Amino acid sequence: MLLLSFCSLVYAATYINFTRLILNETEREVTFQIKNEGDNAVLMQLWIDRDNIMDKPEVIKTPFLVSPPVFRLDGKESRIIRLQFIDDKNLLAKNTESLFWLNALEIPRKAKGKEGAALLQVAFRTRIKVFYRPLALAQLNTEQQLKNINVLKISCDDKYCIRIENRTPFHYSLLKVTLTNGKEINDLPQDGMILPYSFMDISSEKIVGSN
């Protein structure tokens, strides 16, 4: 006899009302909202990192202040959060975007179960990108800058690869790449994000093996 065990999916109850945040030098702060769609209260902890995802919040140093950093959020309630730039702007790049990450950790209240029963407590962490844009970029349009994204065919290991060059001061994220023959490449390096004045190479294996 083959016994299969299934577990039901568990989802976070809270969500942030933006998929990314942009903080301009001239504004120095931005607000966003966290909503608790669940019925029960949760404890929220928020902090900023610079792609050091495994570090503890208390040891991470960034030029931002999240207010409040810890709070209780009741079911079906929402709260406005402030993200402020509090450090010397000269510590960041003056001609390109700087990338940070906002972390929102949702800690549910302690689960109740029968005495002696094993319980699994799950905390959910949401991460979204935070872009700091210096004054030099204020007059630039990100859509118009797309003309400075170039696609090249380069040689690699006696085969050819695709290089996507970002000749702009902005970060761009690609969902997929569609080849001229109609094939799509969804599994992109660097999660599809190309840094300012950088490039992304798509290997020949991905090109041949794409669906």
Secondary structure, 3 states (H helix, E strand, C coil): CCCCCCCCCCCCCEEECCCEEEEECCCCEEEEEEEECCCCCEEEEEEEECCCCCCCHHHCCCCEEEECCEEEECCCCEEEEEEEECCCHHHCCCCCCEEEEEEEEEEECCCCCCCCCCCCCCCEEEEEEEEEECHHHCCCCCCHHHHHEEEEEEEECCEEEEEEEECCCCCEECCCEECCCCCEECCCHHHHEECCCEEEEECHHHHHHCC
